[in-house]
Amino acid sequence: MRKLKLAMIGGGPGAFIGAVHRIAARMDNLYDIVAGSFSSSAEKSKITAKELGISPDRAYATYQDLINKEKQLPEDVRVDVVCIVTPNHLHFEPAKLALENGFHVILDKPITLALSEAKELKKLQKESGKELLLTHTYTGYPMVKEAKQQIASGALGKIRKVYVEYPQGWLSNAVESKQADWRTDPSKSGIAGAMGDIGTHAFNLAEYVSGLEVNKLCADINTVVPNRRLDDDGAVLLRFNNGASGVLMATQIAAGEENKVKIRAYGEKGGLEWHQEDANSLMMKWLDAPAQIFRTGGSYVSSFASHNTRTPAGHPEGYLEAFANLYRNFALTVLLKKEGKEVPKEYLDFPGVEEGIRGMAFIETVIASGKSDEKWVELTI
Ligand SMILES: NC(=O)c1ccc[n+]([C@@H]2O[C@H](COP(=O)([O-])OP(=O)(O)OC[C@H]3O[C@@H](n4cnc5c(N)ncnc54)[C@H](O)[C@@H]3O)[C@@H](O)[C@H]2O)c1
């Protein structure tokens, strides 16, 4: 099976997630990173290209240049996939241009700045026939996949309650850094701060694991640090389409917390619990039997969990492997489809434009609810 040629937009000197994407892309030897526009500064873009061993003539000054010039290269030379890891306000335009010019797209979350843009990307993706991966990292963990499969199998009975939490502490003060600056600027981050940055991950995790959709919510949204222009803390009551209720918490002012992502879901027969900080364990709890701990690498897990497991049980797998699972499933899907082969369901289990649209609807509804005196606001697409 041949490899995919990847171009990156963003991920220049001092950037955070671009380097993680590159590790994820390389882990399974399914991508070659051959081009990029890594920074808004052409000079800095060249520096990153040099560090990555990318030919200087494929270190582009702008993302428009990248897409227009790559498109003119012969098919066996030009890139297959454009990966976009810029701040949120620079997701839609490059993704649109990439799809319009026939490239597959890997895009970090939130998919766009506005729900209307996300819907436009869906239309463009459909017209282009290209694939789009939205990197909601947590859905790449084997034990998160196991949690989803346990619920889908009916093991817990009808789901009645979902609690999802994403507390961080790094924005507890008025921090100034490359990452904090754009995240607290509405022109670059969008209408939400913490709710867009990490609330969307929590929301996606709740819908992914439960297999349900949120159809209304009631939000308490706060800006705790003085003079900050966007929310840095919030709690949201959720109502799902099967009548289940839930609570979502996302905060960046939980001083001392790192990335303490956690989900619990409860059905009629039992519940489950997963923590990112103990990512290789999934706790299953039963109404009338002792609790069980499912472990990554166990012979009893679902095909979705085992397909996304890389090392024998007991050797810890984490964030980078989860990210690489998204990259691998996406590449395998693109390559098999290209060969006209059937794609196994385990490979197709990666987030895309639909999840992006739901994430944008979450952001817009949560902010509307936070500002409203009404108790509940419907989440509609
Ligand atoms: N999936 C996850 O877990 C996860 C984690 C962190 C960040 N993110 C998302 O990834 C994106 C980037 O976040 P980050 O923390 O890496 O930001 P960052 O500020 O660290 O990096 C952004 C990069 O984009 C570059 N850039 C800005 N304008 C550009 C342009 N016009 N052309 C080319 N490059 C340009 C910057 O120079 C920088 O290199 C955000 O949308 C964020 O929400 C996702």
The ligand as an ORCA input file, in Angstrom:
! r2SCAN-3c Opt
* xyz 0 1
  N      -6.926     18.043     19.075
  C      -6.389     18.589     20.134
  O      -6.292     17.941     21.161
  C      -5.853     19.993     20.071
  C      -4.899     20.421     21.003
  C      -4.380     21.701     20.857
  C      -4.820     22.543     19.870
  N      -5.789     22.122     19.012
  C      -6.256     23.003     17.917
  O      -5.186     23.155     16.993
  C      -5.164     24.467     16.460
  C      -3.800     25.101     16.725
  O      -3.577     25.190     18.117
  P      -2.105     25.364     18.738
  O      -2.250     25.331     20.191
  O      -1.167     24.439     18.092
  O      -1.783     26.847     18.267
  P      -0.333     27.514     18.156
  O      -0.543     28.978     18.341
  O       0.624     26.815     19.042
  O       0.100     27.206     16.652
  C      -0.538     27.798     15.548
  C       0.429     27.787     14.362
  O      -0.255     28.307     13.227
  C       0.642     29.199     12.544
  N      -0.086     30.132     11.694
  C      -0.822     31.222     12.053
  N      -1.297     31.838     10.951
  C      -0.861     31.131      9.874
  C      -1.009     31.245      8.476
  N      -1.715     32.252      7.950
  N      -0.420     30.331      7.682
  C       0.301     29.309      8.183
  N       0.488     29.144      9.523
  C      -0.084     30.045     10.337
  C       1.395     29.870     13.674
  O       2.566     30.491     13.225
  C       1.673     28.653     14.566
  O       2.799     27.976     14.078
  C      -6.318     25.196     17.116
  O      -7.435     25.205     16.267
  C      -6.613     24.386     18.369
  O      -7.980     24.455     18.762
  C      -6.286     20.864     19.095
*
